[in-house]
């Protein structure tokens, strides 16, 4: 197995891939989201009429959830994307680009807002499959609302929970949790295992590493 890396090393590898080698971040996001969708398709085989809810933050982790939802829409599933915030809060060009696509798709229900409404709680409670795309590896500090309530709602649900990159609230470097943390049935992380994911199986479940096309040369000078 390749050596695990820290979130800072991952950021520098992505930066090298994007700026030095021309492997743009929107391609990484596309490959990551497609990998998430493939994982779900292979896990469940028959997805028709399954209720899938992607709970997304306003960073790139949320963008991965938008891409995964677009790919899953082709499998006859009932998909709801919940954005915990406003579309104007989306922090990267890649996330905004992918939001713009799913906004035009009648096959995906979109709900967004800065608080956990009864409608959002109901969608999470009734889900068969949840994609946890709230926080990626860049989490810092305490967990504010509506994220804290969203994590509680996910943990109360009976759905199969797949964490995208790391479970939200989980420190990717140490395996410690930030006050509260999504308890995932499985975690799909990208490019390489993060050091914290070697611990904390109670929160991560089995961890799958998805290759997202970043050239191995991007690791030069980082590892």
N, C-alpha and C positions, 0 to 999 in steps of 0.2 A: 504494500500500500504506500502511496506517496505521502510524504511528510505533511502533517497538518500545518495550516498557516493561521496567522492572526487576521483580524478584520482590516487592520492598517496595511498589512502586506497585500491583502486582496484588493484594497483600494488602489495601491500603487501598481499592481499587476494590470488592473482594469485601465488605469491611466496610461500605462505603457502601451497596452493593446490599442487604445483609442488614439492617442496622440502620436506615438512613434510608429506603430505598425499599420494604422489606418483601419483597424477592426472597430468600427464605430459602436458606441454604447447602445444605440437602438437595435443593432444586430445582436448584441449580448442579451438584451431584454427579450427580443423575439425568441431567441434560442432557449432562454431560461423558461419563459412562459410556455413554449411548445413542449419543453421537457416535463413541466408540471402536468400539462394536459395528457401527455403520453403515459405518464405514471398512473394517472387516474384511469385512463382507458384500459391499460393492461391489468390494473388491479381489479376492476369491476366488470370487465368484458361487456356486459349489457348495461348501457347507461340510459336507455330510453325511459322517459318519465321520472328519472331520479331528480330530486331537488338538490341542486348544487348552489351553495352560497359562498361567494368570495368576499371576505371581510378585508377591506383594503385601507391602508394609510395613504398619506399624501406624498410619500417618497417613491423611490424606485422599486421598493418591495411591492407597493400597491400597483405599480406599472406592470410588474411580473404577473400579478393577479388579473389585470385587465387582459393581457395577452392570452393567458391560460383560459380565461372565460371565452374569448373569441374562438379559440381552437375547439373548446368543448361544445360550443353552440352547434357545431356541425354533427353532433352525435345524438340529436333529438332530446337533449336534456332540458330541464326547466332551470335556467340560470338567473340568479340575482347577484348583481354586484352592489355591495354596500360600500360607499366611500365615506370614511369617518372624517368629514370636513367638507369644504366647498371645492368645486373644480378649480376655482381661482387660486386655491392654496397649493395646487400640485407643484412640486418643487423642481422638476426637471423637464426638459424639452421632450425627452423620450416618454415620460409618463403622460404628458399633455397630448402628445401625438396619438398614443394608444387609447386614451380616454376619448379623444375626438372620433375615433373609429367606432368604439362600442356605443357611443351616444347615438350613432346613426343606425344601430342594429335593433330591429324589432324583436329579434330572438333572445335578447338579453334585457331583463328588467333592471333598471338603475334606480337606486335610492341613495341620496346623500344628505348629510347634515352634520352639525357639530354636537348633536346629542343623540343618545340612544332612545329613540321613540318606541312606542308600543309596536308599531309596524315593523321596525327593525328587529326588535326582540322576538317577535312572532316568526319572522323569516328564519332567524337563527335557530329557534326552538324546533321548527318543522323540517329543517334541512336533513337530508340523508348524508351529504358530504359537505364539509366546510374547508375552504382554503384559507389558511391564516396568512394573510399578506399585510399585516398591520405594520410591524417593524422588521427591518432586515438586520444586517450586522452593525448598523450605525447607531444603535440605541444608546442614549446617554441620560443620566439623571432619573428622576422619579417618573412614574406613569400617571399622566393626567387624564381627565375626562375628555372625550367619551371613551378613550382607549381602555381605561380600567374596567368600566362597565361592560365593554365589548368582550374583554378577556373573560370576565365572570360569566357572561352569557354563553360564550363558546364552551367553557368548561362545564356548564350545566346541561348542555345539549347532549343528545344521544347519538349525534352524527359521527361519522368517521372524519377525523380531523387531520389534514395534511398541512404541516408547517412549511412555508416557503422560505428557504434559506436557513432560518433558525426559528424556533418557537418564539412568538412575541413575548418579551419580558425576560428572555434568556440571554445571558452575556456570552457572546460568541467566543470570547477569549478565555474566560475563566470557568464557564459552566455554572456560575452563580445566577440567581434569579433576582430581578428588580421588583421587590415588593410582591408582585404576582406575575404569573406566567401561564401561557397557554399550555395545556397538557395535550400533546399531539399523539396520534396513533402512529405517525411516521413523519420524518422530516426529509425534504429534498433540498440539498445544498448544492452550490455551484462551483465548478472548476476544481476546487480541492476542499477536503474536510477542514473545518475551522477548529482550532485547538479546543474550545469549550465543548464541542460536540462529541468529544471522546469521553465526556462525563455526562451525568444527568439524564440517563436513559428514561427515568420516570417522566421526564417532560418531552424528550425528543422522540421516543419510540425508535424503531430501526431507522438508520440514516442512510440515504441514497445520495451518491455524488453524481451530479449531472454535468457532463462536459458541454460547455456552451460556445465552443469555437474560438476562445481566446488562444492565439498562437503560443506554444510553449516558450518561444523567444521572449514573450512579455515578462517572463519570470527573471530574466537576466538582470543582475544587479539588485534584485529584491531578495532572493533566497540564497 
